[in-house]
Amino acid sequence: MARHPSRSARSTRRPHAATSAGYIRTAFFLAYDDTACEYLTARETADAVAEGRTVVAAAFVTPYPPGFPVLVPGQVIGKEVLAWMAALDTM
């Protein structure tokens, strides 16, 4: 059975330019490999970002409320996202 050309191209394509948004597919599958992940608490994440480390989400982060993802696998976690999530926690 032949594969649909656009489907196989889409699944193997890699972005050519660097991006701070990350790569959801790679991060999603790496999250299942415990040797590729470091699990951090909220405080540890904030400290790592403040120290200048690049911290990448390994899973969807969906606070409730509001109930929609604020981080997706592969997304670089920044100070702005951490501040927004902290504000949600204090409401």
C-alpha angles and dihedrals in degrees: 000000000000120000121236104257097225092047095054092043091051094052095050101037117114125197112255098205127065114252135186089214092076131216116286098196096052094044093046093057095039088057088071091058108079091196090061096051137070112199112219133186119229090262093048090049092051091048092049092050091047089052090055098253118146108241118191127195113242095190141021113284110207116173118198119247108055090028102207126110115268093178130034128194110284096021116132110238112230137186091258094058092046091051091049092050091048089053090052090052093055098051 
